[in-house]
Amino acid sequence: MIKSMTGYGRARETRNKRDITVEVRSVNNRYLDCTVKMPRMYAFAEDAVKKHVQQAVSRGKVDVFITVDATAADVSKVEVNRELAAQYAAALGELAAVCGAEGYKIAPETLARFPDVLTVTKEDEDLEAVSADLCAVLDEALTAYNTMRAVEGKKLAEDIAGRLDAIETYTGQVEARSPETVAEYRAKLTARMEEVLQSTTIDPQRILMEAAIYADKVAVDEETVRLRSHVAQLRTMLESDEPMGRKMDFLIQEVNRESNTIGSKCNDVTIANVVVGLKAEVEKMREQVQNVE
Protein backbone atom coordinates (compact mmCIF):
# COMPACT_ATOMS: atom_id res chain seq x y z
CA MET A 1 0.00 0.00 0.00
CA ILE A 2 1.19 3.53 -0.75
CA LYS A 3 2.59 5.70 2.06
CA SER A 4 2.06 9.34 2.89
CA MET A 5 5.01 11.71 2.91
CA THR A 6 3.76 13.19 6.18
CA GLY A 7 4.60 11.30 9.36
CA TYR A 8 6.10 11.27 12.84
CA GLY A 9 8.00 8.68 14.85
CA ARG A 10 9.81 8.68 18.19
CA ALA A 11 12.00 6.21 20.06
CA ARG A 12 13.95 6.31 23.30
CA GLU A 13 16.38 3.72 24.59
CA THR A 14 19.37 3.44 26.90
CA ARG A 15 22.31 1.81 25.16
CA ASN A 16 25.75 1.45 26.74
CA LYS A 17 24.73 3.86 29.53
CA ARG A 18 23.61 6.53 27.04
CA ASP A 19 20.02 7.72 27.13
CA ILE A 20 19.23 8.25 23.43
CA THR A 21 16.05 9.87 22.10
CA VAL A 22 15.32 10.14 18.37
CA GLU A 23 12.40 11.94 16.72
CA VAL A 24 11.62 11.76 13.00
CA ARG A 25 9.08 13.98 11.28
CA SER A 26 8.43 14.85 7.64
CA VAL A 27 6.31 16.94 5.29
CA ASN A 28 5.79 16.93 1.52
CA ASN A 29 8.70 17.59 -0.78
CA ARG A 30 9.45 16.74 -4.38
CA TYR A 31 12.71 14.98 -3.48
CA LEU A 32 14.30 13.59 -0.31
CA ASP A 33 15.71 16.37 1.85
CA CYS A 34 17.05 15.09 5.17
CA THR A 35 18.17 17.39 7.97
CA VAL A 36 19.80 15.99 11.13
CA LYS A 37 19.99 17.95 14.38
CA MET A 38 22.14 16.40 17.09
CA PRO A 39 24.78 17.37 19.68
CA ARG A 40 27.95 18.60 18.01
CA MET A 41 30.07 15.99 19.75
CA TYR A 42 28.17 13.27 17.86
CA ALA A 43 28.44 14.92 14.45
CA PHE A 44 30.65 12.04 13.30
CA ALA A 45 27.50 9.88 13.10
CA GLU A 46 25.54 12.22 10.83
CA ASP A 47 26.39 10.43 7.57
CA ALA A 48 25.37 7.07 9.05
CA VAL A 49 22.08 8.57 10.25
CA LYS A 50 21.29 9.97 6.79
CA LYS A 51 22.05 6.62 5.14
CA HIS A 52 19.53 4.91 7.42
CA VAL A 53 16.92 7.54 6.57
CA GLN A 54 17.57 7.08 2.83
CA GLN A 55 16.96 3.35 3.20
CA ALA A 56 13.55 3.97 4.78
CA VAL A 57 12.33 7.06 2.90
CA SER A 58 12.41 7.90 -0.81
CA ARG A 59 11.17 11.50 -0.75
CA GLY A 60 9.91 14.20 1.58
CA LYS A 61 11.35 16.91 3.83
CA VAL A 62 12.60 14.77 6.73
CA ASP A 63 13.87 16.24 10.01
CA VAL A 64 15.71 14.00 12.48
CA PHE A 65 16.23 15.21 16.06
CA ILE A 66 18.67 13.29 18.30
CA THR A 67 19.34 14.03 21.96
CA VAL A 68 21.83 12.09 24.08
CA ASP A 69 22.31 12.05 27.85
CA ALA A 70 25.74 10.49 28.26
CA THR A 71 26.29 11.38 31.92
CA ALA A 72 26.40 7.76 33.05
CA ALA A 73 28.67 6.78 30.17
CA ASP A 74 31.36 9.36 30.86
CA VAL A 75 34.46 7.58 32.19
CA SER A 76 37.25 9.85 33.42
CA LYS A 77 40.89 8.93 33.94
CA VAL A 78 43.33 10.69 36.33
CA GLU A 79 47.00 10.66 35.34
CA VAL A 80 50.09 11.75 37.29
CA ASN A 81 52.80 13.71 35.56
CA ARG A 82 55.65 11.99 37.38
CA GLU A 83 58.43 14.05 35.84
CA LEU A 84 56.76 17.34 36.70
CA ALA A 85 55.88 16.12 40.22
CA ALA A 86 59.53 15.10 40.80
CA GLN A 87 60.68 18.55 39.74
CA TYR A 88 58.21 20.21 42.11
CA ALA A 89 59.37 17.88 44.92
CA ALA A 90 63.03 18.70 44.25
CA ALA A 91 62.26 22.41 44.24
CA LEU A 92 60.37 22.15 47.53
CA GLY A 93 63.31 20.18 49.01
CA GLU A 94 65.66 23.01 48.07
CA LEU A 95 63.31 25.52 49.68
CA ALA A 96 63.20 23.42 52.81
CA ALA A 97 67.03 23.40 52.96
CA VAL A 98 67.14 27.17 52.50
CA CYS A 99 64.69 27.50 55.37
CA GLY A 100 66.76 25.21 57.55
CA ALA A 101 64.23 22.41 57.44
CA GLU A 102 66.38 19.71 55.94
CA GLY A 103 64.70 16.32 55.92
CA TYR A 104 61.30 17.91 55.40
CA LYS A 105 58.93 15.38 53.88
CA ILE A 106 56.69 16.66 51.15
CA ALA A 107 53.08 15.42 51.41
CA PRO A 108 51.46 14.10 48.19
CA GLU A 109 48.47 16.41 48.65
CA THR A 110 50.89 19.32 48.58
CA LEU A 111 52.24 18.29 45.19
CA ALA A 112 48.71 17.64 43.92
CA ARG A 113 47.90 21.34 44.31
CA PHE A 114 50.49 22.38 41.73
CA PRO A 115 49.33 22.92 38.13
CA ASP A 116 49.45 19.99 35.72
CA VAL A 117 50.68 17.47 38.29
CA LEU A 118 47.33 15.71 38.01
CA THR A 119 45.35 15.70 34.74
CA VAL A 120 41.81 14.43 34.27
CA THR A 121 40.92 13.08 30.82
CA LYS A 122 37.97 11.15 29.33
CA GLU A 123 38.60 7.75 27.93
CA ASP A 124 38.47 7.54 24.14
CA GLU A 125 35.09 6.46 22.80
CA ASP A 126 34.52 3.76 20.20
CA LEU A 127 33.01 6.01 17.54
CA GLU A 128 31.67 3.11 15.48
CA ALA A 129 29.91 1.64 18.51
CA VAL A 130 28.37 4.99 19.43
CA SER A 131 27.23 5.52 15.85
CA ALA A 132 25.68 2.03 15.81
CA ASP A 133 23.79 2.79 19.03
CA LEU A 134 22.39 6.03 17.61
CA CYS A 135 21.32 4.30 14.40
CA ALA A 136 19.70 1.44 16.30
CA VAL A 137 17.41 3.88 18.14
CA LEU A 138 16.87 5.76 14.87
CA ASP A 139 15.65 2.54 13.24
CA GLU A 140 13.05 2.14 15.99
CA ALA A 141 11.86 5.71 15.41
CA LEU A 142 11.74 5.08 11.65
CA THR A 143 9.61 1.97 12.23
CA ALA A 144 7.05 4.03 14.17
CA TYR A 145 7.31 6.78 11.57
CA ASN A 146 6.66 4.41 8.66
CA THR A 147 3.74 2.82 10.50
CA MET A 148 2.10 6.23 10.79
CA ARG A 149 2.83 6.98 7.12
CA ALA A 150 1.25 3.66 6.11
CA VAL A 151 -1.93 4.50 8.04
CA GLU A 152 -2.11 7.90 6.34
CA GLY A 153 -1.31 6.23 3.01
CA LYS A 154 -4.27 3.87 3.43
CA LYS A 155 -6.61 6.84 3.88
CA LEU A 156 -5.13 8.53 0.82
CA ALA A 157 -5.53 5.34 -1.22
CA GLU A 158 -9.19 5.03 -0.21
CA ASP A 159 -9.89 8.62 -1.18
CA ILE A 160 -8.05 8.34 -4.51
CA ALA A 161 -9.78 5.03 -5.29
CA GLY A 162 -13.15 6.70 -4.75
CA ARG A 163 -12.23 9.47 -7.14
CA LEU A 164 -11.07 6.93 -9.73
CA ASP A 165 -14.52 5.33 -9.50
CA ALA A 166 -16.08 8.75 -10.13
CA ILE A 167 -13.78 9.34 -13.12
CA GLU A 168 -14.80 5.98 -14.60
CA THR A 169 -18.46 6.88 -14.10
CA TYR A 170 -17.98 10.21 -15.88
CA THR A 171 -16.07 8.45 -18.67
CA GLY A 172 -18.97 6.05 -19.15
CA GLN A 173 -21.38 8.98 -19.37
CA VAL A 174 -19.23 10.58 -22.09
CA GLU A 175 -19.08 7.28 -24.01
CA ALA A 176 -22.86 6.88 -23.80
CA ARG A 177 -23.64 10.45 -24.80
CA SER A 178 -21.11 10.87 -27.64
CA PRO A 179 -23.01 8.80 -30.29
CA GLU A 180 -26.23 10.63 -29.39
CA THR A 181 -24.63 13.98 -30.24
CA VAL A 182 -23.85 12.74 -33.76
CA ALA A 183 -27.42 11.54 -34.28
CA GLU A 184 -28.80 14.82 -32.99
CA TYR A 185 -26.45 16.77 -35.26
CA ARG A 186 -27.62 14.75 -38.28
CA ALA A 187 -31.28 15.39 -37.40
CA LYS A 188 -30.67 19.12 -36.95
CA LEU A 189 -28.71 19.30 -40.19
CA THR A 190 -31.51 17.55 -42.10
CA ALA A 191 -34.18 19.83 -40.65
CA ARG A 192 -32.13 22.93 -41.43
CA MET A 193 -31.50 21.90 -45.02
CA GLU A 194 -35.19 21.03 -45.49
CA GLU A 195 -36.12 24.45 -44.19
CA VAL A 196 -33.70 26.22 -46.52
CA LEU A 197 -34.27 24.15 -49.61
CA GLN A 198 -37.96 23.34 -49.00
CA SER A 199 -39.18 21.96 -52.32
CA THR A 200 -35.75 20.84 -53.47
CA THR A 201 -34.91 17.20 -52.89
CA ILE A 202 -32.24 16.70 -50.23
CA ASP A 203 -29.34 14.42 -51.08
CA PRO A 204 -29.20 11.78 -48.28
CA GLN A 205 -25.56 11.05 -49.11
CA ARG A 206 -24.62 14.65 -48.44
CA ILE A 207 -26.32 14.48 -45.03
CA LEU A 208 -24.46 11.28 -44.19
CA MET A 209 -21.14 12.76 -45.30
CA GLU A 210 -21.62 15.90 -43.20
CA ALA A 211 -22.62 13.78 -40.22
CA ALA A 212 -19.55 11.57 -40.73
CA ILE A 213 -17.27 14.61 -40.80
CA TYR A 214 -18.87 15.92 -37.62
CA ALA A 215 -18.61 12.51 -35.94
CA ASP A 216 -14.93 12.33 -36.78
CA LYS A 217 -14.37 15.82 -35.41
CA VAL A 218 -16.07 15.16 -32.07
CA ALA A 219 -15.02 11.50 -31.66
CA VAL A 220 -13.58 10.93 -28.17
CA ASP A 221 -13.09 7.16 -28.34
CA GLU A 222 -9.30 7.44 -28.14
CA GLU A 223 -9.51 9.78 -25.15
CA THR A 224 -11.95 7.62 -23.20
CA VAL A 225 -9.89 4.47 -23.89
CA ARG A 226 -6.78 6.22 -22.58
CA LEU A 227 -8.71 7.50 -19.57
CA ARG A 228 -9.75 3.98 -18.64
CA SER A 229 -6.17 2.77 -19.15
CA HIS A 230 -4.79 5.50 -16.88
CA VAL A 231 -7.38 4.72 -14.21
CA ALA A 232 -6.43 1.01 -14.30
CA GLN A 233 -2.73 1.88 -13.91
CA LEU A 234 -3.46 4.22 -11.02
CA ARG A 235 -5.42 1.49 -9.24
CA THR A 236 -2.45 -0.87 -9.62
CA MET A 237 -0.12 1.78 -8.20
CA LEU A 238 -2.33 2.20 -5.15
CA GLU A 239 -1.61 -1.43 -4.22
CA SER A 240 2.16 -1.14 -4.71
CA ASP A 241 4.63 -1.22 -1.83
CA GLU A 242 7.07 0.86 -3.87
CA PRO A 243 7.06 4.70 -3.84
CA MET A 244 4.59 5.70 -6.58
CA GLY A 245 3.96 9.40 -5.96
CA ARG A 246 5.88 10.72 -8.97
CA LYS A 247 4.43 8.16 -11.39
CA MET A 248 0.92 8.86 -10.13
CA ASP A 249 1.46 12.59 -10.49
CA PHE A 250 2.53 12.09 -14.11
CA LEU A 251 -0.48 9.88 -14.90
CA ILE A 252 -2.88 12.38 -13.36
CA GLN A 253 -1.47 15.03 -15.68
CA GLU A 254 -2.31 12.68 -18.56
CA VAL A 255 -5.83 12.16 -17.19
CA ASN A 256 -6.26 15.92 -17.03
CA ARG A 257 -5.01 16.27 -20.61
CA GLU A 258 -7.54 13.72 -21.89
CA SER A 259 -10.30 15.51 -19.97
CA ASN A 260 -9.36 18.83 -21.56
CA THR A 261 -9.33 17.24 -25.02
CA ILE A 262 -12.82 15.80 -24.53
CA GLY A 263 -14.05 19.20 -23.37
CA SER A 264 -12.55 20.97 -26.39
CA LYS A 265 -13.95 18.45 -28.90
CA CYS A 266 -17.52 18.34 -27.68
CA ASN A 267 -19.88 21.29 -27.96
CA ASP A 268 -22.66 19.32 -26.31
CA VAL A 269 -23.98 20.86 -23.07
CA THR A 270 -24.48 17.48 -21.39
CA ILE A 271 -20.91 16.36 -22.11
CA ALA A 272 -19.60 19.77 -21.08
CA ASN A 273 -21.25 19.33 -17.65
CA VAL A 274 -19.79 15.85 -17.35
CA VAL A 275 -16.33 17.18 -18.18
CA VAL A 276 -16.67 19.84 -15.45
CA GLY A 277 -17.33 17.10 -12.90
CA LEU A 278 -14.53 14.98 -14.36
CA LYS A 279 -11.98 17.77 -14.09
CA ALA A 280 -13.09 18.57 -10.54
CA GLU A 281 -12.35 14.97 -9.50
CA VAL A 282 -8.99 15.06 -11.28
CA GLU A 283 -7.99 18.24 -9.46
CA LYS A 284 -8.97 16.82 -6.05
CA MET A 285 -7.05 13.66 -6.83
CA ARG A 286 -4.01 15.69 -7.89
CA GLU A 287 -4.03 17.42 -4.48
CA GLN A 288 -4.11 14.08 -2.69
CA VAL A 289 -1.32 12.60 -4.79
CA GLN A 290 0.94 15.47 -3.72
CA ASN A 291 0.99 13.74 -0.31
CA VAL A 292 1.98 10.32 -1.68
CA GLU A 293 5.59 9.17 -1.34
C-alpha positions in Angstrom: 0.0 0.0 0.0 1.2 3.5 -0.7 2.6 5.7 2.1 2.1 9.3 2.9 5.0 11.7 2.9 3.8 13.2 6.2 4.6 11.3 9.4 6.1 11.3 12.8 8.0 8.7 14.8 9.8 8.7 18.2 12.0 6.2 20.1 14.0 6.3 23.3 16.4 3.7 24.6 19.4 3.4 26.9 22.3 1.8 25.2 25.7 1.4 26.7 24.7 3.9 29.5 23.6 6.5 27.0 20.0 7.7 27.1 19.2 8.3 23.4 16.1 9.9 22.1 15.3 10.1 18.4 12.4 11.9 16.7 11.6 11.8 13.0 9.1 14.0 11.3 8.4 14.9 7.6 6.3 16.9 5.3 5.8 16.9 1.5 8.7 17.6 -0.8 9.5 16.7 -4.4 12.7 15.0 -3.5 14.3 13.6 -0.3 15.7 16.4 1.9 17.0 15.1 5.2 18.2 17.4 8.0 19.8 16.0 11.1 20.0 18.0 14.4 22.1 16.4 17.1 24.8 17.4 19.7 28.0 18.6 18.0 30.1 16.0 19.7 28.2 13.3 17.9 28.4 14.9 14.5 30.7 12.0 13.3 27.5 9.9 13.1 25.5 12.2 10.8 26.4 10.4 7.6 25.4 7.1 9.0 22.1 8.6 10.2 21.3 10.0 6.8 22.0 6.6 5.1 19.5 4.9 7.4 16.9 7.5 6.6 17.6 7.1 2.8 17.0 3.3 3.2 13.6 4.0 4.8 12.3 7.1 2.9 12.4 7.9 -0.8 11.2 11.5 -0.8 9.9 14.2 1.6 11.3 16.9 3.8 12.6 14.8 6.7 13.9 16.2 10.0 15.7 14.0 12.5 16.2 15.2 16.1 18.7 13.3 18.3 19.3 14.0 22.0 21.8 12.1 24.1 22.3 12.0 27.9 25.7 10.5 28.3 26.3 11.4 31.9 26.4 7.8 33.0 28.7 6.8 30.2 31.4 9.4 30.9 34.5 7.6 32.2 37.3 9.9 33.4 40.9 8.9 33.9 43.3 10.7 36.3 47.0 10.7 35.3 50.1 11.7 37.3 52.8 13.7 35.6 55.6 12.0 37.4 58.4 14.1 35.8 56.8 17.3 36.7 55.9 16.1 40.2 59.5 15.1 40.8 60.7 18.6 39.7 58.2 20.2 42.1 59.4 17.9 44.9 63.0 18.7 44.2 62.3 22.4 44.2 60.4 22.1 47.5 63.3 20.2 49.0 65.7 23.0 48.1 63.3 25.5 49.7 63.2 23.4 52.8 67.0 23.4 53.0 67.1 27.2 52.5 64.7 27.5 55.4 66.8 25.2 57.6 64.2 22.4 57.4 66.4 19.7 55.9 64.7 16.3 55.9 61.3 17.9 55.4 58.9 15.4 53.9 56.7 16.7 51.2 53.1 15.4 51.4 51.5 14.1 48.2 48.5 16.4 48.6 50.9 19.3 48.6 52.2 18.3 45.2 48.7 17.6 43.9 47.9 21.3 44.3 50.5 22.4 41.7 49.3 22.9 38.1 49.5 20.0 35.7 50.7 17.5 38.3 47.3 15.7 38.0 45.3 15.7 34.7 41.8 14.4 34.3 40.9 13.1 30.8 38.0 11.2 29.3 38.6 7.7 27.9 38.5 7.5 24.1 35.1 6.5 22.8 34.5 3.8 20.2 33.0 6.0 17.5 31.7 3.1 15.5 29.9 1.6 18.5 28.4 5.0 19.4 27.2 5.5 15.9 25.7 2.0 15.8 23.8 2.8 19.0 22.4 6.0 17.6 21.3 4.3 14.4 19.7 1.4 16.3 17.4 3.9 18.1 16.9 5.8 14.9 15.6 2.5 13.2 13.1 2.1 16.0 11.9 5.7 15.4 11.7 5.1 11.6 9.6 2.0 12.2 7.1 4.0 14.2 7.3 6.8 11.6 6.7 4.4 8.7 3.7 2.8 10.5 2.1 6.2 10.8 2.8 7.0 7.1 1.3 3.7 6.1 -1.9 4.5 8.0 -2.1 7.9 6.3 -1.3 6.2 3.0 -4.3 3.9 3.4 -6.6 6.8 3.9 -5.1 8.5 0.8 -5.5 5.3 -1.2 -9.2 5.0 -0.2 -9.9 8.6 -1.2 -8.0 8.3 -4.5 -9.8 5.0 -5.3 -13.1 6.7 -4.8 -12.2 9.5 -7.1 -11.1 6.9 -9.7 -14.5 5.3 -9.5 -16.1 8.7 -10.1 -13.8 9.3 -13.1 -14.8 6.0 -14.6 -18.5 6.9 -14.1 -18.0 10.2 -15.9 -16.1 8.5 -18.7 -19.0 6.0 -19.2 -21.4 9.0 -19.4 -19.2 10.6 -22.1 -19.1 7.3 -24.0 -22.9 6.9 -23.8 -23.6 10.5 -24.8 -21.1 10.9 -27.6 -23.0 8.8 -30.3 -26.2 10.6 -29.4 -24.6 14.0 -30.2 -23.9 12.7 -33.8 -27.4 11.5 -34.3 -28.8 14.8 -33.0 -26.4 16.8 -35.3 -27.6 14.7 -38.3 -31.3 15.4 -37.4 -30.7 19.1 -37.0 -28.7 19.3 -40.2 -31.5 17.6 -42.1 -34.2 19.8 -40.6 -32.1 22.9 -41.4 -31.5 21.9 -45.0 -35.2 21.0 -45.5 -36.1 24.5 -44.2 -33.7 26.2 -46.5 -34.3 24.2 -49.6 -38.0 23.3 -49.0 -39.2 22.0 -52.3 -35.7 20.8 -53.5 -34.9 17.2 -52.9 -32.2 16.7 -50.2 -29.3 14.4 -51.1 -29.2 11.8 -48.3 -25.6 11.0 -49.1 -24.6 14.6 -48.4 -26.3 14.5 -45.0 -24.5 11.3 -44.2 -21.1 12.8 -45.3 -21.6 15.9 -43.2 -22.6 13.8 -40.2 -19.5 11.6 -40.7 -17.3 14.6 -40.8 -18.9 15.9 -37.6 -18.6 12.5 -35.9 -14.9 12.3 -36.8 -14.4 15.8 -35.4 -16.1 15.2 -32.1 -15.0 11.5 -31.7 -13.6 10.9 -28.2 -13.1 7.2 -28.3 -9.3 7.4 -28.1 -9.5 9.8 -25.2 -11.9 7.6 -23.2 -9.9 4.5 -23.9 -6.8 6.2 -22.6 -8.7 7.5 -19.6 -9.7 4.0 -18.6 -6.2 2.8 -19.1 -4.8 5.5 -16.9 -7.4 4.7 -14.2 -6.4 1.0 -14.3 -2.7 1.9 -13.9 -3.5 4.2 -11.0 -5.4 1.5 -9.2 -2.5 -0.9 -9.6 -0.1 1.8 -8.2 -2.3 2.2 -5.1 -1.6 -1.4 -4.2 2.2 -1.1 -4.7 4.6 -1.2 -1.8 7.1 0.9 -3.9 7.1 4.7 -3.8 4.6 5.7 -6.6 4.0 9.4 -6.0 5.9 10.7 -9.0 4.4 8.2 -11.4 0.9 8.9 -10.1 1.5 12.6 -10.5 2.5 12.1 -14.1 -0.5 9.9 -14.9 -2.9 12.4 -13.4 -1.5 15.0 -15.7 -2.3 12.7 -18.6 -5.8 12.2 -17.2 -6.3 15.9 -17.0 -5.0 16.3 -20.6 -7.5 13.7 -21.9 -10.3 15.5 -20.0 -9.4 18.8 -21.6 -9.3 17.2 -25.0 -12.8 15.8 -24.5 -14.0 19.2 -23.4 -12.6 21.0 -26.4 -13.9 18.5 -28.9 -17.5 18.3 -27.7 -19.9 21.3 -28.0 -22.7 19.3 -26.3 -24.0 20.9 -23.1 -24.5 17.5 -21.4 -20.9 16.4 -22.1 -19.6 19.8 -21.1 -21.2 19.3 -17.7 -19.8 15.8 -17.4 -16.3 17.2 -18.2 -16.7 19.8 -15.5 -17.3 17.1 -12.9 -14.5 15.0 -14.4 -12.0 17.8 -14.1 -13.1 18.6 -10.5 -12.4 15.0 -9.5 -9.0 15.1 -11.3 -8.0 18.2 -9.5 -9.0 16.8 -6.0 -7.0 13.7 -6.8 -4.0 15.7 -7.9 -4.0 17.4 -4.5 -4.1 14.1 -2.7 -1.3 12.6 -4.8 0.9 15.5 -3.7 1.0 13.7 -0.3 2.0 10.3 -1.7 5.6 9.2 -1.3 
